[in-house]
Amino acid sequence: MSGRRRAWAWAVVVWAALVVVAGVLTLWLQDSAEPPGPYSWEENSPTPALPEGWHSLCPSPTSDPEAGRTVVACAFISG
């Protein structure tokens, strides 16, 4: 094998090793950057109750024929 061919073979081996190491590091760092999971206040918080007669407090749904969807928005503030 000539010197030039041997240099190309080493370059390919080094490049492949760098690609593998970079991929492993990417996966490892990506997993460690994610949050640990749901917080305790999210798990234990009760679902707020809707006020009596909430149907009459919310607007009726509006249709958007161009988009082909129905939109309903309703908000309550408890104090």
PAZAPA-4460 file (N, C-alpha, C; in steps of 0.05 Angstrom, whole numbers, plus 32768, in hexadecimal, padded with zeros to 4 digits):
% residues 79
    n_x    n_y    n_z   ca_x   ca_y   ca_z    c_x    c_y    c_z   seq   type   mol
   8011   7FE9   8000   8000   8000   8000   8012   8019   8000     1      M     A
   800B   802B   7FEF   801C   8043   7FEE   8018   8056   8006     2      S     A
   8029   8068   8009   8028   807B   8020   800F   808D   801F     3      G     A
   8007   8094   8006   7FEF   80A5   8003   7FD6   8096   800B     4      R     A
   7FD5   807D   8002   7FBD   806C   8009   7FBC   8067   8027     5      R     A
   7FD2   8062   8033   7FD3   805D   8050   7FCA   8077   805F     6      R     A
   7FD2   808E   8056   7FCA   80A7   8063   7FAB   80AB   8060     7      A     A
   7FA0   80A4   8049   7F83   80A6   8045   7F75   8093   8057     8      W     A
   7F7F   807B   805A   7F73   8067   806B   7F73   8070   8088     9      A     A
   7F89   807B   8092   7F8A   8086   80AD   7F77   809D   80B0    10      W     A
   7F75   80AE   809C   7F63   80C6   809E   7F46   80BC   80A0    11      A     A
   7F3E   80A7   8091   7F23   809D   8092   7F1E   8090   80AE    12      V     A
   7F31   8082   80B8   7F2D   8075   80D3   7F2A   808A   80E8    13      V     A
   7F3B   809F   80E7   7F3A   80B5   80FB   7F1F   80C3   80F9    14      V     A
   7F16   80C9   80E0   7EFD   80D6   80DC   7EE6   80C6   80E6    15      W     A
   7EE5   80AC   80E1   7ED0   809A   80EA   7ED0   8099   8109    16      A     A
   7EE7   8098   8115   7EE8   8098   8133   7EDD   80B2   813E    17      A     A
   7EE4   80C8   8132   7EDA   80E2   813B   7EBB   80E4   8138    18      L     A
   7EB1   80D9   8123   7E94   80D9   811F   7E86   80C8   8134    19      V     A
   7E91   80B1   813B   7E85   80A0   814F   7E86   80AE   816A    20      V     A
   7E9D   80B9   8171   7EA0   80C7   818B   7E8D   80DF   818D    21      V     A
   7E8B   80EE   8178   7E78   8105   8178   7E5C   80FC   817B    22      A     A
   7E54   80E7   816E   7E38   80DD   8170   7E32   80D3   818C    23      G     A
   7E45   80C5   8198   7E41   80BB   81B4   7E3F   80D3   81C7    24      V     A
   7E50   80E7   81C4   7E50   80FE   81D5   7E36   810E   81D2    25      L     A
   7E2C   8110   81B9   7E13   811E   81B4   7DFC   8110   81C2    26      T     A
   7DFA   80F6   81C0   7DE4   80E8   81CD   7DE6   80EA   81EC    27      L     A
   7DFE   80E7   81F6   7E03   80E8   8213   7DFC   8104   821E    28      W     A
   7E05   8119   8211   7E00   8134   821A   7DE3   813B   8216    29      L     A
   7DD6   8132   8202   7DBA   8137   81FD   7DA9   812B   8213    30      Q     A
   7DAE   8113   821B   7D9F   8106   8231   7DA3   8115   824B    31      D     A
   7DBC   811E   8251   7DC1   812B   826B   7DB6   8147   826B    32      S     A
   7DB0   8153   8254   7DA5   816F   8254   7D87   8170   8258    33      A     A
   7D79   8159   8256   7D5D   8159   8259   7D55   815B   8277    34      E     A
   7D3E   8167   827D   7D36   8169   8299   7D31   814E   82A5    35      P     A
   7D33   814B   82BF   7D30   8131   82CC   7D14   8125   82CB    36      P     A
   7D00   8134   82C5   7CE5   812A   82C4   7CD2   813E   82D0    37      G     A
   7CB9   8136   82D3   7CA5   8148   82DD   7CAB   8150   82FA    38      P     A
   7CA6   8169   8300   7CAA   8173   831B   7C94   816A   832D    39      Y     A
   7C99   816A   8347   7C86   815F   835A   7C6C   8170   835B    40      S     A
   7C6F   818A   8357   7C57   819A   8358   7C45   8195   8340    41      W     A
   7C50   818C   832A   7C40   8185   8313   7C31   816B   8318    42      E     A
   7C3D   8158   8325   7C31   813E   8329   7C1B   8140   833E    43      E     A
   7C1F   8150   8353   7C0D   8150   836A   7BF8   8167   8369    44      N     A
   7BF9   8179   8356   7BE6   818F   8356   7BCB   8185   834C    45      S     A
   7BB6   818C   835A   7B9B   8183   8352   7B92   8193   8339    46      P     A
   7B81   8187   832A   7B75   8195   8313   7B61   81A9   831E    47      T     A
   7B64   81C3   8315   7B51   81D7   8320   7B34   81D1   8317    48      P     A
   7B22   81D7   8328   7B05   81D2   8322   7AFB   81E9   8311    49      A     A
   7AE9   81E2   82FF   7ADC   81F7   82EF   7AC5   8203   82FE    50      L     A
   7AC0   821D   82FB   7AAA   8229   8309   7A8F   821E   8300    51      P     A
   7A7B   8220   8311   7A60   8218   830A   7A56   8228   82F2    52      E     A
   7A49   821B   82E0   7A3E   8229   82C8   7A53   8233   82B5    53      G     A
   7A69   8225   82B4   7A7F   822F   82A3   7A77   822E   8285    54      W     A
   7A64   821E   827E   7A5B   821D   8262   7A51   8238   8259    55      H     A
   7A42   8246   826A   7A37   825F   8263   7A4C   8276   8264    56      S     A
   7A62   8271   8272   7A77   8285   8273   7A8A   8285   825B    57      L     A
   7A8C   826E   824E   7A9E   826C   8237   7A90   8274   821D    58      C     A
   7A9E   8280   820B   7A92   8286   81F1   7A8C   826D   81E1    59      P     A
   7A7A   826F   81CF   7A74   8257   81BE   7A8B   8254   81AA    60      S     A
   7A90   823C   81A1   7AA6   8237   818E   7AA2   8246   8174    61      P     A
   7AB9   8250   816A   7AB8   825E   8150   7AC6   824C   813B    62      T     A
   7ABA   824B   8124   7AC5   823A   810E   7AD4   824B   80FB    63      S     A
   7AEA   8241   80F1   7AFA   824E   80DC   7AF9   823C   80C4    64      D     A
   7AE6   8241   80B1   7AE3   822F   809A   7AFC   822D   8089    65      P     A
   7B0B   8243   8087   7B23   8242   8076   7B38   822F   8081    66      E     A
   7B3B   822F   809B   7B4F   821E   80A8   7B44   8202   80AE    67      A     A
   7B29   8200   80AD   7B1D   81E6   80B3   7B1F   81DE   80D0    68      G     A
   7B1D   81F1   80E2   7B1F   81EA   80FE   7B0C   81FA   810F    69      R     A
   7B07   81F1   8127   7AF6   81FF   813A   7B07   8207   8151    70      T     A
   7B04   8220   815A   7B15   822B   816F   7B04   8233   8187    71      V     A
   7B0C   8229   819F   7AFE   8230   81B7   7B13   823A   81CB    72      V     A
   7B0E   8252   81D7   7B21   825C   81EB   7B11   8265   8203    73      A     A
   7B19   825C   821A   7B0C   8263   8233   7B20   8263   8249    74      C     A
   7B20   8278   825A   7B33   8279   8270   7B24   8280   828A    75      A     A
   7B2E   8275   82A0   7B22   827B   82BA   7B39   8282   82CD    76      F     A
   7B34   8295   82DE   7B47   829D   82F3   7B3B   8297   830E    77      I     A
   7B4A   8287   831D   7B40   8281   8338   7B50   8291   834C    78      S     A
   7B43   829A   8361   7B52   82AB   8373   7B4E   82A4   8390    79      G     A
***
